[in-house]
């Protein structure tokens, strides 16, 4: 089990030596304990951000601890970094410097591969939107697909169903676009209307737009 160290939002005092406010502490029997009293004072802090450095320092350190901090907005503790032995960190830094160029080239190749995958997927999603909603303007279909499939966005296009081009997921992405761009939904939210109430108010408008888009465009 990982040793967990907390970076508190407010300074606490050690329950054993009474020092404080503490920048970091453990919790033992429900009370804060400073790193020195917990026999972790010799460890150094490695902030998150460099995955290779973190992995190597953790592997080289015989003793290490996870550092977390409370995110009040999300209501959960989130990882901030590690505490590791100083020689282990020095060894990890040397190893990372030695193969920095190789890792940079690999990152560049991975980024290019992901970009190509994203372009291909966005084109496939656009095609499915056009098939399900032939009356949707081509530019709008492309915009919906591009918006829904942004990597790391958590939007419909990035879900498992979206990636498999499930028709319900695709329809949900189109519906979301219509909700935000073709109705007063955002204005209602800004006015303080609850999300579920705002959705109910604009549901008929959305259904009307989707119904019109499901009909093929008549040739001129």
C-alpha positions in Angstrom: 0.0 0.0 0.0 1.3 3.5 -0.9 2.4 5.8 1.8 0.2 9.0 1.3 1.4 12.5 2.3 -1.0 15.4 2.2 -0.2 19.0 1.1 -2.9 20.7 3.2 -4.9 23.7 2.0 -4.4 25.2 5.5 -1.3 24.7 7.7 -1.6 22.0 10.4 0.6 21.4 13.4 2.3 18.1 14.1 0.5 16.1 16.8 3.8 14.8 18.1 6.4 17.6 18.0 3.8 20.5 17.7 5.7 22.1 14.8 3.8 24.0 12.2 2.3 25.1 10.0 3.3 22.1 8.0 3.7 22.2 4.2 3.2 18.4 4.2 2.0 15.8 6.7 0.8 12.3 7.1 -2.3 11.3 9.0 -1.8 8.7 11.8 -4.7 7.8 14.0 -6.6 10.7 12.6 -4.0 13.3 13.6 -1.4 15.1 11.4 2.2 14.0 11.8 5.2 15.9 10.2 7.6 14.2 7.9 10.4 14.2 10.4 8.3 12.5 13.1 7.1 10.0 10.4 10.7 9.2 9.5 10.2 10.7 6.0 12.1 13.9 6.5 15.0 12.7 4.4 12.9 12.4 1.2 12.8 15.1 -1.4 9.7 16.3 -3.3 9.3 15.6 -7.0 6.3 17.4 -8.5 4.3 15.6 -11.1 4.7 16.5 -14.8 7.6 14.4 -16.1 6.3 10.8 -16.4 9.7 9.3 -17.2 11.5 11.1 -14.3 8.7 10.1 -11.9 8.8 6.5 -12.9 12.6 6.2 -12.7 12.8 8.0 -9.4 10.2 5.7 -7.9 11.9 2.6 -9.2 15.3 3.7 -7.9 14.0 4.7 -4.4 13.7 2.1 -1.8 11.2 4.3 0.1 8.8 6.7 -1.5 5.4 8.4 -0.8 2.6 9.7 -2.9 1.8 13.4 -2.3 -1.8 14.5 -2.7 -3.9 17.6 -2.2 -7.6 18.1 -1.8 -9.4 19.6 -4.8 -12.5 21.2 -3.2 -14.3 21.8 -6.4 -14.1 18.1 -7.3 -14.4 16.9 -3.8 -11.4 14.5 -4.0 -7.7 14.3 -3.3 -5.5 14.5 -6.4 -1.9 13.4 -6.9 0.6 16.2 -6.8 3.9 14.3 -7.0 6.2 12.0 -5.0 8.6 12.1 -2.1 11.7 10.0 -3.1 15.2 9.5 -1.8 17.6 12.2 -3.0 20.1 9.7 -4.6 17.3 8.0 -6.5 16.2 11.4 -7.9 19.7 12.2 -9.0 20.0 8.8 -10.7 16.7 9.3 -12.4 17.7 12.8 -13.6 20.9 11.4 -15.1 19.1 8.6 -16.9 16.5 11.1 -18.3 19.3 13.4 -19.6 21.0 10.4 -21.2 18.1 9.5 -23.4 16.3 12.8 -23.7 16.8 13.1 -27.4 15.4 9.6 -28.0 12.4 10.2 -25.9 11.8 13.6 -27.6 11.8 11.8 -31.0 9.4 9.2 -29.7 7.0 11.8 -28.4 7.1 13.6 -31.7 6.3 10.3 -33.5 3.5 9.6 -31.1 2.1 13.1 -31.5 2.1 12.7 -35.3 0.4 9.3 -35.0 -2.3 10.7 -32.7 -2.9 13.7 -35.0 -3.4 11.4 -38.0 -5.7 9.2 -36.0 -7.8 12.2 -34.9 -8.1 13.5 -38.5 -9.2 10.1 -39.7 -11.7 9.7 -36.9 -13.1 13.2 -37.3 -13.7 12.4 -41.0 -15.4 9.1 -40.2 -17.6 10.8 -37.6 -18.5 13.5 -40.1 -19.6 10.9 -42.6 -21.8 9.2 -40.0 -23.5 12.5 -39.1 -24.1 13.1 -42.8 -25.7 9.7 -43.1 -27.9 10.0 -40.1 -28.8 13.7 -40.8 -28.6 14.2 -44.5 -30.2 17.6 -44.2 -27.5 18.9 -41.9 -25.3 21.4 -43.7 -21.9 19.8 -44.5 -19.9 22.5 -42.8 -22.0 22.1 -39.6 -21.6 18.4 -39.7 -17.8 18.8 -39.9 -17.9 21.4 -37.0 -19.9 19.0 -34.8 -17.5 16.1 -35.5 -14.5 18.3 -34.8 -15.9 19.6 -31.6 -17.1 16.2 -30.3 -13.8 14.4 -31.0 -11.3 16.8 -29.4 -8.7 14.5 -27.6 -8.9 14.8 -23.8 -12.2 16.8 -23.9 -14.4 14.1 -22.4 -17.0 14.8 -25.0 -19.3 12.3 -26.7 -16.9 11.6 -29.5 -14.1 10.5 -27.0 -16.3 8.0 -25.2 -16.1 4.3 -26.1 -19.5 4.5 -27.8 -18.4 7.6 -29.7 -15.1 6.0 -30.8 -17.1 3.1 -32.2 -19.4 5.5 -34.0 -22.4 4.2 -32.2 -25.5 5.9 -33.7 -26.9 6.9 -30.3 -23.6 8.5 -29.3 -23.4 10.3 -32.6 -27.0 11.5 -32.3 -26.1 12.8 -28.8 -23.3 14.8 -30.1 -25.5 16.4 -32.8 -28.2 17.0 -30.2 -25.7 18.8 -27.9 -24.6 21.0 -30.8 -28.1 22.0 -31.6 -28.9 22.6 -27.9 -26.0 25.1 -27.5 -26.1 26.8 -30.9 -29.7 26.8 -32.0 -31.7 27.3 -28.8 -31.6 29.7 -25.9 -30.2 26.9 -23.6 -27.0 28.7 -22.7 -28.9 31.9 -22.0 -31.3 30.1 -19.7 -28.3 28.6 -17.8 -26.7 32.1 -17.5 -30.0 33.4 -16.1 -29.9 30.8 -13.3 -32.3 28.2 -14.7 -31.4 24.7 -13.5 -29.9 22.5 -16.2 -32.7 19.9 -16.2 -35.3 22.6 -16.5 -33.4 24.4 -19.2 -33.1 21.1 -21.2 -36.8 20.5 -20.9 -37.7 24.0 -22.2 -35.6 23.6 -25.3 -36.3 19.9 -26.0 -39.0 20.6 -28.6 -36.8 23.1 -30.5 -34.0 20.5 -30.7 -36.4 17.8 -31.8 -37.7 20.0 -34.6 -34.2 20.8 -35.9 -33.1 17.1 -35.8 -36.3 16.2 -37.6 -35.6 18.7 -40.4 -32.0 17.4 -40.6 -33.1 13.8 -40.9 -34.9 14.7 -44.2 -32.7 14.6 -47.3 -32.1 18.0 -48.9 -34.2 18.3 -52.0 -32.2 18.9 -55.2 -32.5 22.4 -56.6 
